[in-house]
Amino acid sequence: MTNPHPLTSLQRELLGDVAELYAMPDLRANPLNSTLRFGLIADPQYADVAPNIAKNLYYRHALQKLPQAIAALNQQPLDFVVTLGDIVDRGWESYSAILPLYDRLEHPHAVVLGNHDAQTIAQHLRTRAALPKSYYAFRFSGWRFIVYDGNDVSLYCNALNGDDYYQAETLLAELQSQRQPQAQPWNGAVGQQQLTWIEQQLIEAQLQGENVGVFGHYPLAPLTKHTLMNSSVLVELLTSYNIRFCFSGHDHRGNVARIGKTGFYTMKGMLDDPSNVPFAVVEISEERVSISGFGGEISRA
C-alpha cells in the first residue's frame, strides 16, 4: 500500500474520528475466490436538513438508505467496498451521525473524499491545518488500485496548502474564459505532484505485470459540468497505460464513456430520490468488467 501524504499528528488530532476517512483499507490476506469482486457506494451526502424536493435531494434519508446498502453488500462475497465520496453534504456534526453506520460493513472499506467532504473538513480545520491530501494506492490479487484526489488543487485548500488555492483559482478562470463545462467552483483538479505520483504507480504496475483500476470522486469522462477540471490530462495518462476502468461519483445521474481500452463509469448518487438506494457490485475477469446495479443503478457488462 502507498500513501504519500499520511495525516500529520495535528491533522489527526483536529479531525478526531473523521481521520478514519483517510485510513488505508484493511484488506484480507487473500481474495475470497478466483473472481475479484467489490462493491460501490456513491454520494450518501447526509445532512440534518430538509429535502430539496424540487431537485430530488433527500439529505436525511442517508441514515436509512446507507444501512440498506451495507446490509445487501454484506450478503455478497466481496473483497472490498469503495465509497466514492461525499459521505456528508455539510456540517461537521453530520459525520458523527453517519460514520457509525459504516461499522456494520463486514468488508474492507476504501474511501474517496468528495467535494462536500473537502468543504466540510476545510471549514472545520479553518487555518489551523492544511486540507489533507487523500490520494493513495493499494494492491490486491494481481491488481493495483489507484485513488486520485480531485480536491488536491481546489478552492477548498487554504494557505497552509501552499499555492494550491491560487492554482485552482487560475485554472478555473482559464476554463471559464474558454467556456468549458467543468469550469465550476465546486470542482477541483489533480496537481502536478499527484500526476507524477500516479504515473509512477502506473509504471510500477506495468513492470510488475499488474492490472490497474482507478477510483475517484470527480468523473473524468465524458466531459460535463461535474468533470474534474483538468480531466483531459488524467484521461490521457490513464488511457496511455490501458487501465481497465475508472469509477467515480459526484454526478448523481450517472454516466459512462469508453476511451480506448478504458471504461469510465460514473455511479448514481444515493442522495437523489426519496426511496431508491443505488449501489453496485463489480466483477472483474480477464475479459470484462461486469457491473450489477441495484436500487436504480444501471447494470453493465
RODO-2510 file (C-alpha; in nm, 4 decimals, decimal comma):
residues 301
     n   res          X          Y          Z
     1     m     0,0000     0,0000     0,0000
     2     t     0,1192     0,3503    -0,0775
     3     n     0,0064     0,6680     0,0957
     4     p     0,2399     0,9570     0,0055
     5     h     0,0678     1,2061     0,2373
     6     p    -0,0259     1,0466     0,5714
     7     l    -0,2030     1,2711     0,8194
     8     t     0,0149     1,4814     1,0449
     9     s    -0,0346     1,4477     1,4190
    10     l    -0,2065     1,7901     1,4211
    11     q    -0,4432     1,6951     1,1382
    12     r    -0,5261     1,3691     1,3131
    13     e    -0,5954     1,5483     1,6410
    14     l    -0,8196     1,8094     1,4788
    15     l    -1,0106     1,5549     1,2711
    16     g    -1,0809     1,3135     1,5566
    17     d    -1,2980     1,0231     1,4399
    18     v    -1,3167     1,1723     1,0880
    19     a    -0,9467     1,0829     1,0485
    20     e    -1,0628     0,7276     0,9689
    21     l    -1,1695     0,8530     0,6241
    22     y    -0,8007     0,8884     0,5404
    23     a    -0,7102     0,5342     0,6524
    24     m    -0,5949     0,2738     0,4027
    25     p    -0,8322    -0,0213     0,3525
    26     d    -0,7613    -0,3157     0,5825
    27     l    -0,7587    -0,5831     0,3133
    28     r    -0,7805    -0,9570     0,3678
    29     a    -0,4685    -1,1623     0,3005
    30     n    -0,6279    -1,3457     0,0069
    31     p    -0,9237    -1,2979    -0,2305
    32     l    -1,2452    -1,4787    -0,1370
    33     n    -1,2480    -1,6687    -0,4660
    34     s    -1,0984    -1,6668    -0,8151
    35     t    -1,3176    -1,3760    -0,9328
    36     l    -1,2324    -1,0315    -0,7960
    37     r    -1,5497    -0,8635    -0,6685
    38     f    -1,6037    -0,5297    -0,4968
    39     g    -1,8933    -0,3066    -0,4003
    40     l    -1,9512     0,0611    -0,4807
    41     i    -2,1473     0,3309    -0,2967
    42     a    -2,1605     0,6925    -0,4176
    43     d    -2,2687     1,0175    -0,2554
    44     p    -2,4758     0,9340     0,0556
    45     q    -2,4395     1,3078     0,1312
    46     y    -2,6058     1,3128     0,4736
    47     a    -2,7093     1,6347     0,6456
    48     d    -2,9788     1,7047     0,9015
    49     v    -3,1648     1,9440     0,6732
    50     a    -3,4985     1,9385     0,4945
    51     p    -3,5108     1,7821     0,1472
    52     n    -3,4867     1,9894    -0,1674
    53     i    -3,7878     1,8309    -0,3326
    54     a    -3,7570     2,0393    -0,6484
    55     k    -3,4078     1,8952    -0,7070
    56     n    -3,4963     1,5475    -0,5729
    57     l    -3,2342     1,5682    -0,2937
    58     y    -3,3111     1,3896     0,0351
    59     y    -3,0314     1,4550     0,2815
    60     r    -3,1691     1,2889     0,5956
    61     h    -3,2626     0,9732     0,4059
    62     a    -2,8968     0,8632     0,4050
    63     l    -2,9423     0,7347     0,7613
    64     q    -3,1976     0,4835     0,6288
    65     k    -3,0507     0,4228     0,2821
    66     l    -2,6883     0,3550     0,3741
    67     p    -2,7713     0,0707     0,6184
    68     q    -2,9849    -0,0924     0,3480
    69     a    -2,6945    -0,0829     0,1009
    70     i    -2,4486    -0,2090     0,3617
    71     a    -2,6779    -0,4963     0,4625
    72     a    -2,7129    -0,6014     0,0976
    73     l    -2,3382    -0,5763     0,0339
    74     n    -2,2692    -0,7846     0,3452
    75     q    -2,4615    -1,0683     0,1809
    76     q    -2,2230    -1,0639    -0,1170
    77     p    -1,8776    -1,2326    -0,1314
    78     l    -1,6796    -0,9100    -0,1810
    79     d    -1,3082    -0,8399    -0,1499
    80     f    -1,3714    -0,4779    -0,0524
    81     v    -1,6171    -0,1879    -0,0806
    82     v    -1,5399     0,1641    -0,2043
    83     t    -1,7361     0,4756    -0,1077
    84     l    -1,6798     0,7190    -0,3936
    85     g    -1,7086     1,0383    -0,1908
    86     d    -1,9488     1,2867    -0,0330
    87     i    -2,0365     1,0890     0,2765
    88     v    -2,1829     1,4138     0,4108
    89     d    -2,3295     1,7194     0,2436
    90     r    -2,2424     1,9790     0,5080
    91     g    -2,1961     2,0309     0,8799
    92     w    -1,9151     1,8794     1,0872
    93     e    -2,1737     1,7173     1,3158
    94     s    -2,3045     1,5175     1,0179
    95     y    -2,0058     1,2831     1,0401
    96     s    -2,0922     1,1724     1,3946
    97     a    -2,4361     1,0673     1,2695
    98     i    -2,3339     0,8713     0,9607
    99     l    -1,9850     0,7310     1,0194
   100     p    -2,1010     0,4810     1,2874
   101     l    -2,3242     0,3205     1,0225
   102     y    -2,0108     0,2001     0,8424
   103     d    -1,9238    -0,0087     1,1494
   104     r    -2,1871    -0,2521     1,0186
   105     l    -1,9891    -0,3117     0,6972
   106     e    -1,8238    -0,6539     0,7115
   107     h    -1,5898    -0,5974     0,4171
   108     p    -1,2681    -0,3926     0,3925
   109     h    -1,3560    -0,0311     0,3136
   110     a    -1,1713     0,2128     0,0876
   111     v    -1,2805     0,5781     0,0996
   112     v    -1,2637     0,8524    -0,1624
   113     l    -1,3077     1,2098    -0,0351
   114     g    -1,5643     1,4160    -0,2280
   115     n    -1,6049     1,7896    -0,2708
   116     h    -1,8665     1,8127     0,0065
   117     d    -1,6323     1,6183     0,2359
   118     a    -1,3470     1,8542     0,1483
   119     q    -1,5610     2,1626     0,2050
   120     t    -1,6873     2,0347     0,5415
   121     i    -1,3393     1,9329     0,6555
   122     a    -1,1879     2,2618     0,5342
   123     q    -1,4482     2,4638     0,7255
   124     h    -1,3674     2,2635     1,0388
   125     l    -0,9887     2,2966     1,0048
   126     r    -1,0078     2,6641     0,9019
   127     t    -0,6441     2,7803     0,9026
   128     r    -0,5288     2,5529     1,1844
   129     a    -0,4000     2,2846     0,9463
   130     a    -0,3751     2,2216     0,5740
   131     l    -0,6542     2,0342     0,3982
   132     p    -0,5138     1,6773     0,3927
   133     k    -0,4267     1,5127     0,0642
   134     s    -0,6190     1,1897     0,0068
   135     y    -0,4607     1,0049    -0,2849
   136     y    -0,3207     0,6579    -0,2314
   137     a    -0,2821     0,3141    -0,3883
   138     f    -0,3372    -0,0399    -0,2698
   139     r    -0,2502    -0,3762    -0,4231
   140     f    -0,4573    -0,6922    -0,4156
   141     s    -0,4566    -1,0197    -0,6055
   142     g    -0,2503    -0,9049    -0,9061
   143     w    -0,4172    -0,5639    -0,9180
   144     r    -0,3050    -0,2147    -0,8277
   145     f    -0,5873     0,0230    -0,7368
   146     i    -0,5182     0,3962    -0,7546
   147     v    -0,7358     0,6503    -0,5723
   148     y    -0,6949     1,0038    -0,7060
   149     d    -0,7700     1,3180    -0,5059
   150     g    -0,9684     1,5740    -0,7063
   151     n    -0,9608     1,8168    -0,4119
   152     d    -0,5818     1,8346    -0,4430
   153     v    -0,5972     2,1689    -0,6257
   154     s    -0,9297     2,3257    -0,5334
   155     l    -1,0991     2,6193    -0,3675
   156     y    -1,1234     2,4051    -0,0524
   157     c    -0,7489     2,4405     0,0068
   158     n    -0,6141     2,7018     0,2485
   159     a    -0,2906     2,8996     0,2878
   160     l    -0,1217     2,6023     0,4540
   161     n    -0,1637     2,4080     0,1274
   162     g     0,0890     2,6384    -0,0415
   163     d    -0,0299     2,7788    -0,3743
   164     d    -0,2921     2,5076    -0,4368
   165     y    -0,5801     2,7537    -0,3875
   166     y    -0,4201     3,0040    -0,6259
   167     q    -0,3639     2,7305    -0,8854
   168     a    -0,7322     2,6340    -0,8596
   169     e    -0,8432     2,9960    -0,8991
   170     t    -0,6197     3,0384    -1,2039
   171     l    -0,7337     2,7147    -1,3682
   172     l    -1,0999     2,7931    -1,3004
   173     a    -1,0673     3,1393    -1,4567
   174     e    -0,8894     2,9959    -1,7611
   175     l    -1,1578     2,7297    -1,8136
   176     q    -1,4353     2,9868    -1,7646
   177     s    -1,2791     3,2079    -2,0328
   178     q    -1,2867     2,9050    -2,2643
   179     r    -1,6499     2,8336    -2,1662
   180     q    -1,5609     2,4810    -2,0596
   181     p    -1,8479     2,2975    -1,8839
   182     q    -1,6328     2,1736    -1,5941
   183     a    -1,5397     2,5343    -1,5023
   184     q    -1,7404     2,5227    -1,1782
   185     p    -1,6229     2,6373    -0,8347
   186     w    -1,7308     2,3078    -0,6767
   187     n    -1,4926     2,1085    -0,8980
   188     g    -1,1247     2,0506    -0,8309
   189     a    -0,8139     1,9307    -1,0099
   190     v    -0,5197     1,6955    -0,9722
   191     g    -0,1916     1,8774    -0,9126
   192     q     0,1397     1,8111    -1,0823
   193     q     0,2917     1,6284    -0,7850
   194     q    -0,0052     1,3916    -0,7768
   195     l     0,0080     1,3394    -1,1542
   196     t     0,3758     1,2454    -1,1256
   197     w     0,2933     1,0042    -0,8437
   198     i     0,0093     0,8454    -1,0456
   199     e     0,2407     0,7885    -1,3409
   200     q     0,4950     0,6294    -1,1077
   201     q     0,2242     0,3905    -0,9887
   202     l     0,1324     0,3064    -1,3490
   203     i     0,4951     0,2404    -1,4408
   204     e     0,5478     0,0164    -1,1364
   205     a     0,2285    -0,1762    -1,2122
   206     q     0,3362    -0,2277    -1,5723
   207     l     0,6795    -0,3525    -1,4656
   208     q     0,5238    -0,5962    -1,2189
   209     g     0,2578    -0,7206    -1,4577
   210     e    -0,0316    -0,5871    -1,2527
   211     n    -0,3706    -0,4822    -1,3846
   212     v    -0,4784    -0,1317    -1,2821
   213     g    -0,8126     0,0062    -1,1682
   214     v    -0,8813     0,3637    -1,0602
   215     f    -1,1275     0,5286    -0,8215
   216     g    -1,2044     0,8973    -0,7702
   217     h    -1,4869     1,1327    -0,6833
   218     y    -1,4868     1,3658    -0,9831
   219     p    -1,5646     1,1917    -1,3149
   220     l    -1,3015     1,2041    -1,5887
   221     a    -1,5234     1,1311    -1,8909
   222     p    -1,7460     1,2215    -2,0620
   223     l    -1,6959     1,5955    -2,0262
   224     t    -1,9779     1,7586    -1,8237
   225     k    -2,0156     2,0332    -1,5640
   226     h    -1,9239     1,7749    -1,2964
   227     t    -1,5956     1,6598    -1,4509
   228     l    -1,2554     1,7074    -1,2869
   229     m    -1,1282     2,0464    -1,4023
   230     n    -0,8149     1,9031    -1,5645
   231     s    -0,9718     1,5704    -1,6561
   232     s    -0,8173     1,5628    -2,0044
   233     v    -0,4667     1,5390    -1,8583
   234     l    -0,5574     1,2443    -1,6381
   235     v    -0,7581     1,0710    -1,9127
   236     e    -0,4603     1,0933    -2,1472
   237     l    -0,2297     0,9498    -1,8818
   238     l    -0,4571     0,6633    -1,7762
   239     t    -0,5551     0,5572    -2,1276
   240     s    -0,1920     0,5602    -2,2401
   241     y    -0,1362     0,2735    -1,9928
   242     n    -0,4581     0,0941    -2,0982
   243     i    -0,6018     0,0770    -1,7487
   244     r    -0,9151    -0,1350    -1,7247
   245     f    -1,1568     0,1007    -1,5501
   246     c    -1,2144     0,4220    -1,3588
   247     f    -1,5114     0,4540    -1,1207
   248     s    -1,6332     0,7886    -0,9854
   249     g    -1,9319     0,9605    -0,8245
   250     h    -2,0187     1,3336    -0,7988
   251     d    -2,2623     1,3432    -1,0922
   252     h    -2,5644     1,1814    -0,9295
   253     r    -2,7286     1,0987    -1,2615
   254     g    -2,4559     0,8500    -1,3509
   255     n    -2,2743     0,8201    -1,6831
   256     v    -2,0383     0,6062    -1,8874
   257     a    -1,7707     0,6533    -2,1526
   258     r    -1,5155     0,4301    -2,3194
   259     i    -1,1859     0,5724    -2,4391
   260     g    -0,9517     0,3211    -2,5943
   261     k    -0,9451     0,0160    -2,3693
   262     t    -1,0577     0,2071    -2,0591
   263     g    -1,4120     0,2240    -1,9256
   264     f    -1,5056     0,5387    -1,7326
   265     y    -1,8083     0,4780    -1,5098
   266     t    -1,9930     0,7381    -1,3019
   267     m    -2,2164     0,5834    -1,0355
   268     k    -2,5547     0,7222    -0,9348
   269     g    -2,5784     0,9208    -0,6123
   270     m    -2,7585     0,7811    -0,3080
   271     l    -2,8757     1,1339    -0,2160
   272     d    -3,1229     1,1538    -0,5017
   273     d    -3,4800     1,0210    -0,4738
   274     p    -3,6707     0,9561    -0,1517
   275     s    -3,6619     0,5769    -0,1795
   276     n    -3,4079     0,4475    -0,4350
   277     v    -3,0901     0,3064    -0,2805
   278     p    -2,8372     0,2825    -0,5652
   279     f    -2,5201     0,0775    -0,5235
   280     a    -2,3299    -0,1734    -0,7344
   281     v    -2,1273    -0,4917    -0,7280
   282     v    -1,8428    -0,5171    -0,9793
   283     e    -1,6915    -0,8436    -1,1016
   284     i    -1,3577    -0,8374    -1,2808
   285     s    -1,2351    -1,1071    -1,5162
   286     e    -0,9612    -1,1183    -1,7784
   287     e    -1,2194    -1,0462    -2,0464
   288     r    -1,4513    -0,7849    -1,8985
   289     v    -1,5740    -0,5582    -1,6229
   290     s    -1,9264    -0,6571    -1,5182
   291     i    -2,1399    -0,4180    -1,3116
   292     s    -2,4508    -0,5394    -1,1310
   293     g    -2,6594    -0,2401    -1,0355
   294     f    -2,9161    -0,2264    -0,7551
   295     g    -3,1718     0,0323    -0,6433
   296     g    -3,1798     0,2169    -0,9746
   297     e    -2,8101     0,1801    -1,0584
   298     i    -2,7592     0,0549    -1,4147
   299     s    -2,6101    -0,2902    -1,4768
   300     r    -2,3404    -0,3023    -1,7453
   301     a    -2,1368    -0,5873    -1,8928
***
